């Protein structure tokens, strides 16, 4: 039986990592930078899943492909939920009377 490692997918997997020490003196990134970083991480996870599927088609491990696909699915669902919450918040702000 083949050994495989199961790693969990957490919110930290798609959240942006702290910048290098040289960037610590620079002002903190804005919301748009944070969102772009999160989207790029989701994209990277999707690409890893694609590679695992390609490896499976050439005789790769089924477990790795399934785990990569589930991780990609979970990260995509999380991204969709964040998008939905952002749109709801935008709608609420637009309804406010100034």
C-alpha positions as a LaTeX table, in Angstrom:
\begin{tabular}{lrrr}
\hline
Residue & $x$ (\AA) & $y$ (\AA) & $z$ (\AA) \\
\hline
Unk1 & 0.00 & 0.00 & 0.00 \\
Unk2 & 1.38 & 3.41 & $-0.91$ \\
Unk3 & 2.11 & 5.97 & 1.79 \\
Unk4 & 0.84 & 9.47 & 1.28 \\
Unk5 & 0.68 & 12.61 & 3.36 \\
Unk6 & $-2.54$ & 14.43 & 4.00 \\
Unk7 & $-2.19$ & 18.14 & 4.55 \\
Unk8 & $-5.00$ & 20.37 & 5.60 \\
Unk9 & $-6.12$ & 23.41 & 3.70 \\
Unk10 & $-6.60$ & 26.41 & 5.93 \\
Unk11 & $-7.32$ & 30.04 & 5.43 \\
Unk12 & $-3.58$ & 30.68 & 5.82 \\
Unk13 & $-2.96$ & 28.68 & 2.62 \\
Unk14 & $-4.57$ & 31.42 & 0.55 \\
Unk15 & $-3.84$ & 34.42 & 2.72 \\
Unk16 & $-0.88$ & 36.56 & 1.74 \\
Unk17 & 2.35 & 35.86 & 3.56 \\
Unk18 & 4.23 & 38.68 & 5.30 \\
Unk19 & 6.61 & 40.59 & 3.07 \\
Unk20 & 10.39 & 40.36 & 3.40 \\
Unk21 & 12.25 & 42.38 & 6.04 \\
Unk22 & 13.15 & 45.07 & 3.50 \\
Unk23 & 9.47 & 45.63 & 2.82 \\
Unk24 & 8.71 & 45.93 & 6.53 \\
Unk25 & 9.64 & 49.62 & 6.44 \\
Unk26 & 7.30 & 50.27 & 3.53 \\
Unk27 & 3.65 & 51.08 & 4.19 \\
Unk28 & 1.37 & 48.08 & 4.54 \\
Unk29 & $-0.24$ & 46.83 & 1.34 \\
Unk30 & $-3.75$ & 47.91 & 0.63 \\
Unk31 & $-6.86$ & 45.86 & 0.35 \\
Unk32 & $-6.35$ & 45.42 & $-3.38$ \\
Unk33 & $-2.88$ & 43.92 & $-2.82$ \\
Unk34 & $-4.29$ & 41.50 & $-0.27$ \\
Unk35 & $-7.05$ & 40.47 & $-2.64$ \\
Unk36 & $-4.63$ & 40.04 & $-5.54$ \\
Unk37 & $-2.34$ & 37.88 & $-3.40$ \\
Unk38 & $-5.25$ & 35.69 & $-2.31$ \\
Unk39 & $-6.42$ & 35.27 & $-5.91$ \\
Unk40 & $-2.92$ & 34.36 & $-7.06$ \\
Unk41 & $-2.71$ & 31.71 & $-4.34$ \\
Unk42 & $-6.05$ & 30.22 & $-5.40$ \\
Unk43 & $-4.79$ & 30.23 & $-8.98$ \\
Unk44 & $-1.59$ & 28.45 & $-7.93$ \\
Unk45 & $-3.61$ & 25.80 & $-6.09$ \\
Unk46 & $-5.77$ & 25.30 & $-9.21$ \\
Unk47 & $-2.63$ & 24.87 & $-11.33$ \\
Unk48 & $-1.27$ & 22.29 & $-8.87$ \\
Unk49 & $-4.51$ & 20.35 & $-9.24$ \\
Unk50 & $-4.20$ & 20.49 & $-13.03$ \\
Unk51 & $-0.66$ & 19.11 & $-12.80$ \\
Unk52 & $-1.85$ & 16.32 & $-10.50$ \\
Unk53 & $-4.58$ & 15.41 & $-13.00$ \\
Unk54 & $-2.04$ & 15.37 & $-15.84$ \\
Unk55 & 0.23 & 13.15 & $-13.74$ \\
Unk56 & $-2.71$ & 10.84 & $-13.06$ \\
Unk57 & $-3.39$ & 10.47 & $-16.77$ \\
Unk58 & 0.18 & 9.27 & $-17.24$ \\
Unk59 & 0.06 & 6.70 & $-14.45$ \\
Unk60 & 0.37 & 8.99 & $-11.39$ \\
Unk61 & $-1.04$ & 8.46 & $-7.93$ \\
Unk62 & $-4.81$ & 8.66 & $-7.62$ \\
Unk63 & $-4.67$ & 9.82 & $-4.01$ \\
Unk64 & $-2.50$ & 12.82 & $-4.84$ \\
Unk65 & $-4.83$ & 13.81 & $-7.67$ \\
Unk66 & $-7.94$ & 13.55 & $-5.52$ \\
Unk67 & $-6.36$ & 15.50 & $-2.67$ \\
Unk68 & $-5.15$ & 18.23 & $-5.01$ \\
Unk69 & $-8.61$ & 18.49 & $-6.58$ \\
Unk70 & $-10.30$ & 18.74 & $-3.17$ \\
Unk71 & $-7.84$ & 21.39 & $-2.03$ \\
Unk72 & $-8.49$ & 23.37 & $-5.21$ \\
Unk73 & $-12.24$ & 22.99 & $-4.79$ \\
Unk74 & $-12.16$ & 24.17 & $-1.18$ \\
Unk75 & $-9.99$ & 27.18 & $-1.97$ \\
Unk76 & $-12.26$ & 28.12 & $-4.89$ \\
Unk77 & $-15.37$ & 27.83 & $-2.71$ \\
Unk78 & $-13.73$ & 30.02 & $-0.08$ \\
Unk79 & $-12.89$ & 32.59 & $-2.74$ \\
Unk80 & $-16.50$ & 32.57 & $-3.93$ \\
Unk81 & $-17.76$ & 33.11 & $-0.36$ \\
Unk82 & $-15.39$ & 36.04 & 0.13 \\
Unk83 & $-16.56$ & 37.51 & $-3.17$ \\
Unk84 & $-20.18$ & 37.10 & $-2.12$ \\
Unk85 & $-19.54$ & 38.81 & 1.22 \\
Unk86 & $-17.73$ & 41.67 & $-0.50$ \\
Unk87 & $-20.60$ & 42.18 & $-2.92$ \\
Unk88 & $-23.12$ & 42.13 & $-0.08$ \\
Unk89 & $-21.07$ & 44.68 & 1.85 \\
Unk90 & $-20.85$ & 46.88 & $-1.26$ \\
Unk91 & $-24.61$ & 46.69 & $-1.73$ \\
Unk92 & $-25.16$ & 47.70 & 1.91 \\
Unk93 & $-22.82$ & 50.66 & 1.59 \\
Unk94 & $-24.56$ & 51.78 & $-1.60$ \\
Unk95 & $-27.94$ & 51.67 & 0.20 \\
Unk96 & $-26.73$ & 54.06 & 2.92 \\
Unk97 & $-28.01$ & 57.59 & 2.70 \\
Unk98 & $-25.38$ & 60.27 & 3.11 \\
\hline
\end{tabular}
